[in-house]
Amino acid sequence: MMLQTNKMELDILIANAEDGYKHLQQMSRKDRAELMYSIASSIEALGDELIQTAHEETNLPLARLNGEKARTIHQWRLYADVTASGVLLDARIDYGEGKNDIRKYNVGLGPVVVFGASNFPFAFSTAGGDTASAIGAGCSVIYKEHSAHPRTSRIMAKAIYDGLKAFGAPNEIFGYASGNSHDVGQSLVANPKIKAVAFTGSFQGGMALFKIGANRPEPIPVFAEMGSLNPVIAMPEFLQSNTTNFAKEYIASLTMGCGQFCTNPGILFLLKNEVSENLKQLIKQEFGSVEVGHMLHEGIRKSYDKSLDLLNSTVVANVVGSTAESRDLPIAVVYSVNATDFLKFKHLQEEVFGPCGVIVECDSISQMEDIISNLAGQLTITFAATKQDIQQNLTLVDLVKNKCGRLLFNGMPTGVEVVYAMQHGGVFPSSTDSRFTSVGPDAMKRFLRPISFQNWPDTLLPLELQNSNPSRIERIENNKRILP
């Protein structure tokens, strides 16, 4: 039976989070970075119990979980380094004869609520990038346990507390709320002492939290990443000479991790011709070598099967290829529809979380442009193209740019690197705010706000804004970039 955090316990967690936030604000950036390194080391020290427990709760393979653990540790250390550098403070100084002396930098918003994701029990959950980036920004965190992997979450939570203890920081910096009831999460978001929310999951769940945040007496940002179709647009010249390899890459990406990635390439747009017919035959053949495993949990499997039932009942959707049916394992499948029917039947434009793809065959580039114009926002869109394909279709490219957060030239969208230039957040409804990312050091920007100081004595200013720049950070002074 899952433990449930009650109202009194939630009140204590929130009060503690306020104290934790104040403590973080009093710490220097370098001390905060050292604290993050301490948490990273604590996670690194976790042994087989973590991996085995996550495997039992999520069905994810051991190799994948070991890789995700390494990614999680890397996130903490990378974000710590960026925190220490002060680059995200965006320090700005404007002064001169006859002018007011105005100085600005970024500070943490306040206590943040983080919701875990089902498909990444380490990297997007208890000690994932949201928690790391919030603490890096100087915000305390209350984590809402995900019902799909509670034991894994608690092991990770203990590692965070161990890291706090090893550094000598108070437990109030991190809080843990459990329970399967939506009431717990909704109560946290509605509480006036919470200043921001991070969520990765379904559109329904994300929007429910977003509306609570927006309708509070004091509205707060809810940074929700809510899934995507991640269209791949296969262009004519490219397909002419890359049909076989493309079929292999597409099916490999579609079925990777049993299709349970938010960047899964669920839609494939192409022109209907002899090459497209050949591609469909090759895709059908590729299913002969595809192996799918168990899905993350029974709820996701039921939702996936329900989506397939809806697609199968749509007479316009033809099966291109699929794996063998099994009671225990999900079916990986690709359908094909024409462009007109894709626009007509709205459920074809909804994400299917699992190893399912839909090929949309267009009669012309013009028709493809019409579809893209009507397409909702996406996390990613990929052009499978040659340079000439792009140069000959710049109108289509411009349309696509307005529909996604990450635009790929060849390759597949699965696989999100933890680097500065990564944008993992797209146009609504893929996320609630396309200006921000949930992956990479810039993820910390979600939990920062600017504050200006006007005509303050130098000795009373934060160290980062004082004339001598004792913190040795990069600043913009009178419109000039000044390096430390």
Secondary structure, DSSP 8 states (H G I E B T S, - for coil): ------HHHHHHHHHHHHHHHHHHHHS-HHHHHHHHHHHHHHHHT--HHHHHHHHHHH---HHHHHHHHHHHHHHHHHHHHHHHHTGGG--EEE--TTS--EEEEEEE-S-EEEE--SS-TTTTSTTSHHHHHHHHTT--EEEE--TT-HHHHHHHHHHHHHHHHHHT--GGGEEEE--S-HHHHHHHHH-TT--EEEEES-HHHHHHHHHHHHHSSS---EEEE------EEE-HHHHHHHHHHHHHHHHHHHHGGGG-STT---EEEEE-SHHHHHHHHHHHHHGGG------S-HHHHHHHHHHHHHHHT-TT-EEEEE----SSS---EEEEEEHHHHHH-GGGGS---SSEEEEEEESSHHHHHHHHHH---EEEEEEE--HHHHHT-HHHHHHHHTTEEEEEESS-S-----STT-----STTSBS-TT--SSSGGGGGGGEEEEEEES--GGGS-GGGSTT-TT---EEETTEEE--
